[in-house]
């Protein structure tokens, strides 16, 4: 029995009071940033392609272990891989309730968002939100450089170090919102956990689909898009336009770098 919805109904409370930020409707330049020299073919031409996005809501923070645990307790979500399975999995790790939940499949992320009165963001919604309203053509909302001051990543220190650099020398993710928010008030759009989005991957999706108004396509594929880069990835993978991909089921792999946040219609 799903207890949480019944209790909320009896008390007249919303099912899930997520902290979601409204992102206004309008076009933005999606894909390769004007100043970014590291783009690859599937990011489109330098300067981006105009993509119109209706207004929407998106979670201020990545979904945490504690958030996801409530869904598991309610019977609507299956547990992700745990810390016992792999040391980089945050679920059931000591003092990691405020860390992003990771080590889960795309469907588990989608199930959670449905339980939380939302959905996974489209790839275009995600990138618009990640750019934080900036229109200056920089690689990231704050400029063309990134380090541990702005995001949780692998800084790949140019000087030799005996410390593991992943996760800004912690060799793990950090609690959500450990770094400043972007111009929309969103934390960890770059780094900490990479994030599942709704779309299947197609290399030409930005020009062929999104720019033509189809933000949900393609209709099928073999890999789902993952955005934002993570605590164990170097700077190039954290670029606003970088399009990572993974099979939707981790199978024998461990997706220790991948988490998610939810979106909803409106804004």
Order of alpha helices (4+ residues) and beta strands (2+ residues): alpha-beta-beta-beta-beta-alpha-alpha-beta-alpha-alpha-beta-alpha-beta-beta-beta-beta
